[in-house]
């Protein structure tokens, strides 16, 4: 990989970005806290989907101090549907550390930012360059794609070594002053809007066409190179949606692991037929007046796939150990992850 192409890309990309940048709420001012929240939300989530979440989050927690003392249930509720809930928990953990160690203001260097919980190399580089103009790279999937194509490199982007090598090359050509922010933003924007994945790069709109090795070699669709992922583990689950009057039974998941601390409908780790589901409830001494199939749904996590079957079970009395909540409370108070959306919808009147 040679860095000259990257150096030559700096000016045209910064100029292009200034003329073409999209207006997002987190771009209204260069504020480190706002950039931090938006960057964490944007990991794994599309920009359009993030905007309403970002606005609700900022109005509930407008400062580091407010986030540090956020009630956990409210924090999770505001994150409901965004997925990867550890991001929200880490934001709060990070805010507490910023209060304790930095007097409530985010530190100004990439190195110090990386000492905060949940802030990795990418987020630290994004905040340092966009809020504080540090000439520091922020390498995420978009930036990797753009740069591997520009360089015509077939290095495997799923390898840490490739990311580190690219970060070092970018650090060596980063501009100073406000252009450090423009370069980071330009790379992100180009990756999101122009140099998009698959064979669809919009090279005719790109300010770097003349420099791009992949374009010159006609190999845009082959880059970036990425080794095949391990297949996902499949887990069969049976969900019981217990209804007693106008209330539904939910429980809190354990405080660590997948969807930690969020709420869920009780479940068994097996695909149970209607007959098997009835027999299981009877064997546990749960008295019910009806059991109705609600259908099947799949939810995909990064390394895991849940295949769920759901039953609506009508009870005479509430089951000890479960929280029974109305539909309104399920929507307004308890954070039920989107994995359960299908079944939550199925019990709507
Ligand atoms: S010319 Fe095409 S492939 Fe190269 S950086 Fe621009 S959009 Fe991407």
Boltz pocket constraint, residues with backbone or C-beta under 6 A from the ligand:
constraints:
  - pocket:
      binder: B
      contacts: [[A, 146], [A, 149], [A, 150], [A, 194], [A, 195], [A, 196], [A, 201], [A, 202], [A, 203], [A, 206], [A, 207], [A, 208], [A, 209], [A, 212], [A, 213], [A, 214], [A, 215], [A, 220]]
      max_distance: 6.0
